[in-house]
Amino acid sequence: MANDPRVTIYTTDDCAYCGMVKRYLGLKGLAYEEINVQHDPEKRREMIAISGQMRVPVTVITKADGRQEIAIGYNVSKISSALG
């Protein structure tokens, strides 16, 4: 829907927490865009600029009004709250 938040997850190939975030969103029936930063230095820099973090997962929830909330790691309470 138009009012649904857009979800983007920055991941790497061997990140167990990334898989956990993706499973959580899947159980909620939410679509997301996955950006694997392991082999893409430009996307890694983008992730660091957005989050201030070098570790994954970084989950970016963009609201319908353009505001963004960022969850670092497997932070279900932050993700759930941001999805509101």
C-alpha positions in Angstrom: 0.0 0.0 0.0 1.0 3.6 -0.5 1.2 4.3 3.3 3.2 1.2 4.1 6.8 1.9 5.1 9.6 1.0 2.7 12.1 -1.4 4.3 15.7 -1.7 3.2 18.2 -4.1 4.9 22.0 -3.8 4.4 23.4 -7.3 4.7 26.5 -9.6 4.1 26.6 -13.2 3.0 27.6 -14.7 6.3 25.5 -12.6 8.7 23.3 -14.7 10.9 21.5 -11.6 12.3 20.7 -10.5 8.8 18.9 -13.8 8.2 17.0 -13.3 11.4 15.8 -9.8 10.4 14.7 -11.1 7.0 12.8 -14.0 8.6 11.1 -11.7 11.1 10.0 -9.4 8.3 8.8 -12.4 6.3 6.8 -13.7 9.2 5.2 -10.2 9.3 4.4 -10.4 5.6 6.5 -7.4 4.8 8.4 -6.8 1.6 11.9 -5.4 1.8 14.9 -4.5 -0.4 18.1 -6.3 0.5 21.4 -4.6 -0.3 24.4 -6.9 0.2 27.4 -4.7 1.1 30.0 -7.5 1.2 31.1 -7.0 -2.4 29.9 -3.5 -3.0 32.2 -0.8 -1.5 29.9 2.0 -2.7 26.8 0.5 -0.9 28.9 -0.1 2.2 29.9 3.6 2.3 26.2 4.4 1.8 25.2 2.2 4.7 27.9 3.8 7.0 26.8 7.3 6.0 23.2 6.5 6.8 23.8 4.6 10.1 27.2 5.6 11.4 27.8 1.8 11.7 30.2 -0.6 10.0 28.3 -3.7 11.1 25.3 -5.4 9.7 22.4 -5.7 9.5 21.3 -2.1 9.2 17.5 -1.9 8.6 16.2 1.4 7.3 12.4 2.0 7.6 11.3 4.9 5.4 7.8 6.2 6.3 5.3 7.5 3.8 6.3 11.1 4.8 10.0 10.4 4.0 11.1 10.1 7.6 13.6 7.3 8.3 14.2 5.1 11.3 17.2 3.0 11.5 17.7 -0.3 13.5 21.2 -1.7 14.0 21.6 -5.4 14.4 18.7 -7.8 15.3 16.7 -5.2 17.1 13.1 -6.5 16.8 11.7 -3.9 19.2 13.1 -1.0 17.2 12.0 -2.5 13.9 8.5 -3.3 15.2 8.2 0.2 16.7 9.3 1.9 13.4 6.9 -0.2 11.4 4.2 0.9 13.9 
